[in-house]
């Protein structure tokens, strides 16, 4: 029997959406207000969803504390109150869009989990704008 367990977390971070090789005008046309050279911030909400078989001994798919600790070390400690463009190595040459942030989070969490687990990341940039990624 496969069941999905969800863990919510959040982090606050600043970013700027732009491409270094483009002119300011082109960046402004594509990214608008998100191209602010002084950056802007979001209160990101994260849902990490782990699907797997229920362990007959514990009754867990995954001990939620293990998932909580992985999220804390791999995401919250790495991203919270940071400027993603400047302080997070994964975004040195990668535009920190919600889509790219979700993929980076997936790639940080997935190796820490049992390979039998299916992982899906849902990342809310705003209450109305969110993305999901599950490794496909």
Buried (B, 14 or more C-beta within 10 A) or exposed (E): EEEEBEBEBEBEBBBBBBEEEBEEEEBBEEBEEBBBEEBEEBEBBBBBBBBBEEEEEEEBBBEEEBBBEBBEEBBBEBBBEBBBBEBBEBBEEBBBBBBBBBBBBBBBBBEBBEEEBBBBBBBBBEEEEBBEBBEE
